[in-house]
């Protein structure tokens, strides 16, 4: 049963997170919080899916990305006017 739930979590989580990763820079720069939230939920689903299978490696990799993405988003944002005018 846990493999079925794991597969469903992966089936939902990977496509959502990968679509957002494909547009990651605009998501961070333009503060697209809905996209970011979808990404975090997708990656969290993937992590839980791997946890249910008892796979420490994929949990560490995807869990690490979950944290890195949150920090990256928190530190990102729109460029200020002074940065836009610099050559």
MMTF fields as JSON, N, C-alpha, C and O atoms, coordinates in Angstrom:
{
  "mmtfVersion": "1.0.0",
  "mmtfProducer": "UNKNOWN",
  "numBonds": 347,
  "numAtoms": 348,
  "numGroups": 87,
  "numChains": 1,
  "numModels": 1,
  "chainsPerModel": [1],
  "groupsPerChain": [87],
  "chainIdList": ["A"],
  "bondAtomList": [4, 2, 8, 6, 12, 10, 16, 14, 20, 18, 24, 22, 28, 26, 32, 30, 36, 34, 40, 38, 44, 42, 48, 46, 52, 50, 56, 54, 60, 58, 64, 62, 68, 66, 72, 70, 76, 74, 80, 78, 84, 82, 88, 86, 92, 90, 96, 94, 100, 98, 104, 102, 108, 106, 112, 110, 116, 114, 120, 118, 124, 122, 128, 126, 132, 130, 136, 134, 140, 138, 144, 142, 148, 146, 152, 150, 156, 154, 160, 158, 164, 162, 168, 166, 172, 170, 176, 174, 180, 178, 184, 182, 188, 186, 192, 190, 196, 194, 200, 198, 204, 202, 208, 206, 212, 210, 216, 214, 220, 218, 224, 222, 228, 226, 232, 230, 236, 234, 240, 238, 244, 242, 248, 246, 252, 250, 256, 254, 260, 258, 264, 262, 268, 266, 272, 270, 276, 274, 280, 278, 284, 282, 288, 286, 292, 290, 296, 294, 300, 298, 304, 302, 308, 306, 312, 310, 316, 314, 320, 318, 324, 322, 328, 326, 332, 330, 336, 334, 340, 338, 344, 342],
  "bondOrderList": [1, 1, 1, 1, 1, 1, 1, 1, 1, 1, 1, 1, 1, 1, 1, 1, 1, 1, 1, 1, 1, 1, 1, 1, 1, 1, 1, 1, 1, 1, 1, 1, 1, 1, 1, 1, 1, 1, 1, 1, 1, 1, 1, 1, 1, 1, 1, 1, 1, 1, 1, 1, 1, 1, 1, 1, 1, 1, 1, 1, 1, 1, 1, 1, 1, 1, 1, 1, 1, 1, 1, 1, 1, 1, 1, 1, 1, 1, 1, 1, 1, 1, 1, 1, 1, 1],
  "groupList": [{"groupName": "UNK", "atomNameList": ["N", "CA", "C", "O"], "elementList": ["N", "C", "C", "O"], "formalChargeList": [0, 0, 0, 0], "bondAtomList": [1, 0, 2, 1, 3, 2], "bondOrderList": [1, 1, 2], "singleLetterCode": "X", "chemCompType": "L-PEPTIDE LINKING"}],
  "groupTypeList": [0, 0, 0, 0, 0, 0, 0, 0, 0, 0, 0, 0, 0, 0, 0, 0, 0, 0, 0, 0, 0, 0, 0, 0, 0, 0, 0, 0, 0, 0, 0, 0, 0, 0, 0, 0, 0, 0, 0, 0, 0, 0, 0, 0, 0, 0, 0, 0, 0, 0, 0, 0, 0, 0, 0, 0, 0, 0, 0, 0, 0, 0, 0, 0, 0, 0, 0, 0, 0, 0, 0, 0, 0, 0, 0, 0, 0, 0, 0, 0, 0, 0, 0, 0, 0, 0, 0],
  "groupIdList": [1, 2, 3, 4, 5, 6, 7, 8, 9, 10, 11, 12, 13, 14, 15, 16, 17, 18, 19, 20, 21, 22, 23, 24, 25, 26, 27, 28, 29, 30, 31, 32, 33, 34, 35, 36, 37, 38, 39, 40, 41, 42, 43, 44, 45, 46, 47, 48, 49, 50, 51, 52, 53, 54, 55, 56, 57, 58, 59, 60, 61, 62, 63, 64, 65, 66, 67, 68, 69, 70, 71, 72, 73, 74, 75, 76, 77, 78, 79, 80, 81, 82, 83, 84, 85, 86, 87],
  "secStructList": [7, 2, 2, 2, 2, 2, 2, 2, 2, 2, 2, 2, 2, 2, 2, 2, 2, 2, 2, 2, 2, 2, 6, 2, 2, 2, 2, 2, 2, 6, 6, 7, 2, 2, 2, 2, 2, 2, 2, 2, 2, 2, 2, 2, 2, 2, 2, 2, 2, 2, 2, 2, 2, 6, 7, 2, 2, 2, 2, 2, 2, 2, 2, 2, 2, 2, 2, 2, 2, 2, 2, 2, 2, 2, 2, 7, 7, 7, 7, 7, 2, 2, 2, 2, 2, 7, 7],
  "xCoordList": [0.81, 0.0, 0.854, 0.527, 1.959, 2.794, 3.445, 3.719, 3.698, 4.256, 3.246, 3.618, 1.984, 0.938, 0.874, 0.826, 0.874, 0.845, 2.117, 2.062, 3.25, 4.524, 4.48, 4.884, 3.992, 3.889, 2.978, 3.29, 1.857, 0.94, 1.577, 1.398, 2.315, 3.01, 4.057, 4.189, 4.783, 5.776, 5.097, 5.563, 4.013, 3.282, 2.764, 2.723, 2.374, 1.902, 3.051, 3.074, 3.995, 5.043, 6.096, 6.455, 6.594, 7.669, 7.246, 7.958, 6.123, 5.767, 5.57, 6.015, 4.912, 4.68, 6.01, 6.241, 6.871, 8.135, 9.026, 9.698, 9.043, 9.91, 9.43, 10.248, 8.122, 7.606, 8.057, 8.449, 8.004, 8.433, 9.948, 10.419, 10.708, 12.169, 12.557, 13.533, 11.809, 12.099, 11.965, 12.57, 11.187, 10.99, 11.512, 11.008, 12.506, 12.934, 13.364, 12.921, 14.211, 14.742, 13.615, 13.585, 12.688, 11.574, 10.701, 10.191, 10.529, 9.735, 10.363, 9.655, 11.672, 12.367, 12.422, 12.08, 12.841, 13.004, 11.687, 11.635, 10.637, 9.345, 8.459, 7.296, 9.019, 8.321, 6.977, 5.962, 6.981, 5.759, 5.492, 5.85, 4.868, 4.717, 3.82, 4.025, 2.827, 1.974, 2.766, 2.608, 3.616, 4.462, 5.425, 5.636, 6.0, 6.935, 6.243, 6.788, 5.053, 4.301, 3.995, 4.115, 3.604, 3.34, 4.6, 4.548, 5.733, 7.008, 7.306, 7.663, 7.159, 7.473, 6.548, 6.997, 5.276, 4.338, 4.715, 4.684, 5.07, 5.485, 6.721, 6.759, 7.732, 8.964, 8.693, 9.229, 7.875, 7.526, 6.825, 7.071, 5.96, 5.296, 6.318, 6.214, 7.296, 8.356, 9.144, 9.434, 9.483, 10.239, 9.445, 9.988, 8.172, 7.338, 7.231, 7.252, 7.116, 7.072, 8.313, 8.218, 9.479, 10.722, 10.832, 11.366, 10.331, 10.329, 9.517, 9.926, 8.372, 7.524, 8.229, 7.935, 9.147, 9.9, 11.171, 11.863, 11.474, 12.674, 13.964, 14.979, 13.95, 15.128, 15.784, 15.332, 16.835, 17.486, 18.159, 18.12, 18.763, 19.467, 18.55, 18.815, 17.476, 16.559, 15.896, 15.599, 15.661, 15.098, 16.085, 15.688, 17.365, 18.385, 18.524, 18.595, 18.563, 18.734, 17.535, 17.705, 16.338, 15.142, 14.847, 14.397, 15.097, 14.921, 15.911, 15.573, 17.142, 18.147, 17.726, 17.874, 17.195, 16.73, 15.554, 15.437, 14.692, 13.562, 14.07, 13.516, 15.122, 15.702, 16.422, 16.236, 17.244, 17.988, 17.028, 17.256, 15.957, 14.977, 14.327, 14.112, 14.015, 13.392, 14.341, 13.928, 15.612, 16.596, 16.797, 16.838, 16.923, 17.111, 15.948, 16.155, 14.725, 13.546, 13.538, 13.234, 13.867, 13.864, 14.887, 14.644, 16.012, 17.064, 16.915, 17.573, 16.044, 15.862, 14.92, 14.628, 14.448, 13.47, 13.767, 14.727, 12.944, 13.104, 14.395, 14.817, 15.004, 16.203, 15.807, 14.738, 16.662, 16.384, 16.707, 17.393, 16.224, 16.455, 17.928, 18.327, 18.755, 20.175, 20.861, 21.795, 20.407, 21.01, 20.575, 21.319, 19.383, 18.875, 19.607, 19.753, 20.062, 20.697, 22.185, 22.804, 22.764, 24.192, 24.441, 23.624, 25.577, 25.937, 26.75, 27.145],
  "yCoordList": [-1.2, 0.0, 1.265, 2.239, 1.25, 2.453, 2.753, 3.912, 1.698, 1.937, 2.634, 3.457, 2.317, 2.973, 4.455, 5.309, 4.762, 6.15, 6.867, 8.008, 6.201, 6.766, 7.113, 8.203, 6.185, 6.431, 7.61, 8.42, 7.718, 8.828, 10.158, 11.162, 10.163, 11.384, 11.8, 12.982, 10.84, 11.134, 11.588, 12.516, 10.94, 11.278, 12.713, 13.393, 13.168, 14.547, 15.519, 16.606, 15.139, 16.058, 16.398, 17.565, 15.396, 15.666, 16.611, 17.582, 16.378, 17.31, 18.749, 19.688, 18.923, 20.275, 20.956, 22.088, 20.283, 20.909, 21.167, 22.196, 20.263, 20.451, 21.583, 22.286, 21.769, 22.889, 24.209, 25.13, 24.303, 25.531, 25.707, 26.821, 24.636, 24.732, 25.225, 25.96, 24.832, 25.28, 26.798, 27.396, 27.422, 28.873, 29.497, 30.535, 28.884, 29.244, 30.699, 31.376, 31.192, 32.549, 33.587, 34.436, 33.556, 34.517, 34.328, 35.303, 33.095, 32.852, 33.568, 34.184, 33.496, 34.133, 35.649, 36.396, 36.099, 37.54, 38.297, 39.391, 37.72, 38.406, 38.047, 38.447, 37.288, 36.93, 36.26, 36.609, 35.313, 34.572, 33.564, 32.392, 34.019, 33.185, 31.987, 30.949, 32.098, 30.929, 29.828, 28.647, 30.22, 29.241, 28.608, 27.395, 29.461, 28.959, 28.003, 26.951, 28.366, 27.493, 26.152, 25.1, 26.189, 24.944, 24.088, 22.87, 24.742, 24.026, 23.345, 22.167, 24.093, 23.549, 22.38, 21.383, 22.498, 21.4, 20.188, 19.056, 20.429, 19.33, 18.618, 17.388, 19.377, 18.766, 18.05, 16.968, 18.638, 17.974, 16.639, 15.661, 16.594, 15.336, 14.301, 13.125, 14.736, 13.834, 13.294, 12.1, 14.174, 13.76, 12.732, 11.703, 13.005, 12.053, 10.735, 9.665, 10.811, 9.586, 8.73, 7.51, 9.373, 8.617, 8.136, 7.056, 8.926, 8.479, 7.201, 6.286, 7.14, 5.947, 4.706, 3.587, 4.902, 3.78, 3.492, 2.51, 4.341, 4.124, 4.395, 3.761, 5.326, 5.632, 6.919, 8.017, 6.78, 7.928, 8.856, 10.076, 8.309, 9.127, 10.13, 11.331, 9.664, 10.616, 11.575, 12.716, 11.127, 12.021, 13.156, 14.319, 12.824, 13.834, 14.821, 16.03, 14.314, 15.181, 16.111, 17.324, 15.559, 16.368, 17.254, 18.389, 16.741, 17.558, 18.711, 19.823, 18.435, 19.496, 20.582, 21.771, 20.166, 21.147, 21.951, 23.145, 21.315, 22.009, 23.176, 24.273, 22.937, 23.975, 25.031, 26.228, 24.594, 25.527, 26.43, 27.635, 25.851, 26.641, 27.696, 28.827, 27.336, 28.288, 29.447, 30.606, 29.126, 30.174, 31.046, 32.271, 30.431, 31.166, 32.126, 33.293, 31.632, 32.472, 33.608, 34.75, 33.303, 34.321, 35.427, 36.59, 35.074, 36.052, 36.731, 37.736, 36.181, 36.721, 37.901, 38.479, 38.253, 39.33, 40.235, 40.032, 41.22, 42.176, 42.966, 43.294, 43.258, 44.093, 45.521, 45.981, 46.22, 47.625, 48.476, 48.029, 49.683, 50.586, 50.814, 50.922, 50.892, 51.149, 49.967, 50.161, 48.77, 47.611, 47.529, 47.029, 48.012, 47.948, 48.931, 48.678, 50.029, 51.051, 50.8, 51.423, 49.924, 49.633, 48.818, 47.986, 49.071, 48.328, 47.113, 46.365],
  "zCoordList": [0.0, 0.0, 0.0, -0.678, 0.768, 0.825, -0.525, -0.837, -1.337, -2.679, -3.569, -4.404, -3.401, -4.196, -3.833, -4.719, -2.543, -2.091, -2.544, -3.002, -2.415, -2.855, -4.342, -4.746, -5.141, -6.583, -6.889, -7.762, -6.184, -6.396, -6.008, -6.697, -4.91, -4.498, -5.534, -5.851, -6.047, -7.091, -8.378, -9.04, -8.723, -9.949, -9.9, -10.925, -8.733, -8.585, -8.344, -8.921, -7.502, -7.064, -8.098, -8.258, -8.801, -9.763, -10.881, -11.136, -11.563, -12.649, -12.171, -12.831, -11.041, -10.528, -10.219, -10.642, -9.495, -9.112, -10.325, -10.382, -11.28, -12.453, -13.352, -13.945, -13.463, -14.254, -13.638, -14.356, -12.328, -11.662, -11.786, -12.017, -11.638, -11.766, -13.157, -13.303, -14.169, -15.532, -15.662, -16.553, -14.79, -14.792, -13.498, -13.068, -12.88, -11.532, -11.387, -10.459, -12.277, -12.125, -12.132, -11.241, -13.094, -13.013, -11.771, -11.218, -11.337, -10.126, -8.941, -8.145, -8.816, -7.695, -7.881, -6.965, -9.032, -9.258, -9.157, -8.595, -9.696, -9.726, -8.543, -8.482, -7.6, -6.363, -6.646, -6.043, -7.55, -7.88, -6.771, -6.889, -5.705, -4.512, -4.734, -4.106, -5.609, -5.873, -6.569, -6.257, -7.511, -8.19, -7.186, -7.178, -6.344, -5.345, -4.382, -4.045, -3.943, -3.031, -3.701, -3.072, -4.967, -5.699, -5.772, -5.605, -6.022, -6.074, -4.747, -4.711, -3.655, -2.341, -1.989, -1.424, -2.318, -2.072, -2.919, -2.438, -4.179, -5.056, -4.548, -4.512, -4.155, -3.649, -2.327, -2.091, -1.473, -0.213, -0.48, 0.225, -1.489, -1.855, -2.303, -1.955, -3.069, -3.526, -2.332, -2.259, -1.408, -0.215, 0.583, 0.985, 0.811, 1.557, 0.806, 1.415, -0.515, -1.319, -1.121, -0.984, -1.107, -0.886, 0.553, 0.805, 1.502, 2.904, 3.068, 3.784, 2.408, 2.504, 1.961, 2.382, 1.04, 0.482, 1.273, 1.007, 2.235, 3.044, 2.307, 2.592, 1.359, 0.544, 1.039, 0.715, 1.815, 2.439, 1.423, 1.589, 0.394, -0.598, -1.281, -1.236, -1.914, -2.554, -1.564, -1.918, -0.334, 0.684, 0.949, 1.024, 1.092, 1.371, 0.209, 0.427, -1.007, -2.18, -2.338, -2.458, -2.339, -2.542, -1.333, -1.49, -0.132, 1.067, 1.101, 1.508, 0.669, 0.578, -0.391, -0.107, -1.55, -2.534, -1.972, -2.248, -1.194, -0.582, 0.267, 0.214, 1.045, 1.906, 1.069, 1.288, 0.112, -0.738, -1.504, -1.608, -2.039, -2.785, -1.894, -2.329, -0.662, 0.263, 0.579, 0.607, 0.815, 1.096, -0.131, -0.019, -1.3, -2.553, -2.776, -3.108, -2.593, -2.769, -1.75, -2.095, -0.512, 0.544, 0.262, 0.584, -0.328, -0.609, -1.962, -2.233, -2.815, -4.161, -4.154, -3.107, -5.335, -5.439, -6.599, -7.343, -6.741, -7.843, -7.68, -6.571, -8.818, -8.815, -8.486, -8.884, -7.763, -7.447, -8.647, -9.566, -8.647, -9.764, -10.033, -11.192, -8.989, -9.195, -9.891, -10.669, -9.617, -10.291, -11.737, -12.58, -12.036, -13.408, -14.309, -15.505, -13.765, -14.591, -14.778, -15.64, -14.01, -14.166, -15.42, -15.813, -16.037, -17.249, -16.91, -17.805]
}
